[in-house]
Amino acid sequence: MNLSPQNLIIEQGELKGKGTICNQNITSESIKERSYKVGSVFQDPRSQFFTLHVKTEISFPSENHGVSTDKMQRNISETVDRLKFSPLMGRKPFDLSSGEKQKVALASVYSLGVKVYVLEEDLWESYFLI
């Protein structure tokens, strides 16, 4: 179900207030524009994996956004360094533990440089309380 403001049909009632992300009214942006600011990571990230290698999985969102290869490589290197991700880089996502899969999904969002992360409750607890 697509609940973006462009697809909402209001038959009755009055729409009041506004929704903002990073001080930008969400009704004035496309979903694509919002995706540069907001990234999501599911509790079970298997459903959001698209590739067979951790490195290409981390780069996948950047490729979809048309990030240049040079910038993408810099972002991946920075992500690996900051998140201490080296041990997972040569592996396949489907061979990882559940927690490692979540970290790969989080790293792919992080490497894109979004400002807002939408995390499912259990992911937040397991990743940040370890």
N, C-alpha and C positions, 0 to 999 in steps of 0.2 A: 504494500500500500504506500503510495507516495503522498505524503502530507505536506509537501512544500506549499508555500503561500500561493504560488501560481496555479496550483491544482485544487485548491479548496473552493468548494461551492457553498455559499452561505445563503440559505433560503429565507431565514428569518433571523432577527436579532441585530445586534449592533456590535461592531468590532471596535474595541477601545484599547488604548495602550500601544506599545510597540515592543518588538523583540529585537535585541541587538546582540551582535557578536563582534567583539573588538571595536566597540563604538560605532558599528555600521548597522543600519536598519536592515534586517534580514529580508524585508519585502522588496528592497531595491537592488538585491543581488541575485544572481543566478546560483543554482546549486554548485556549478563548477567554481564560481568565485568563492563560495563559502568553503569549498573543499581545500582551498589553499590555507585556510585558517583553522579548520576543525578536522581532526582525525579520530577514528574510532578503533578500539581494540576489543574484540569479543572475548568472553570467558573461554570459549573453545575456538581458538584461532584456526583450526583446520579448515573451517568453512570459508576463511578469507585468504588461504594460500593459493597462489597461482603458478608457482614454479617448483622445480625439484631441487634447488640449491639455496642455502641460506643467503649467500651473497646476492643472487638474483632476486630473491624474495624481498630483501631490504631495498633493492633498487626499483622494484616494480612500481610503487606509487609515483616515484620521481619520473620514471619513463612515461607513465600515463599523463603526467602534467607537462611533459615536453621539456624537462630540465636537460640542459646540455650535458654531454658525456663528461666533460671536464668537471663541471660543478657537481654532478652526481657522484663522481669518484671522490672528490673532496668531502662531500657530505657523508659518504659511506665511511671513509677513513676517520672522520671526526666522530661519527657515531660509534664505530668500533672502539676507538680510544676512550671516549667519554663513558661508554656503557661497559667497558672492559669485556668486550664481546669476542675477542680473538679465538678462544677455544671452540666457538660454534661456527666459525666462518667456513670451514671446509666440509661441513656436514650437510645432510639432507633434512629438511624440515620434518618429514614424516618419521625419521629415526630418532627424533628428540623426545624428551620427556614432556609432559603437559606444561610444566613451568617454563622449560626452555622454548617451547613453541610460543607461549605467551610473550616471552622476551623477544623472540624474532618478530612477532607482530608489532610489538611496541617499538622496536628498533626501526621497522619500516616506516612507521608514522613519524618517529623522531627524525629520521634522516631527511624527511620532506620539509621539516622546519615549521610545522603548524604551531599555532599559538595555544590552541585549546585541544585537550585530549578528552575523549569520551571513553571511559573505562567501565566495564561491567563491575559490579560490586565485588565479587570474589577475586577478580584480577587485581583490583586495587589493594585488597587486603593481602593476597599472597605475594605480590611483587614488592610492595613497599614495606612490609612488616618482617621480611626475612632478615 
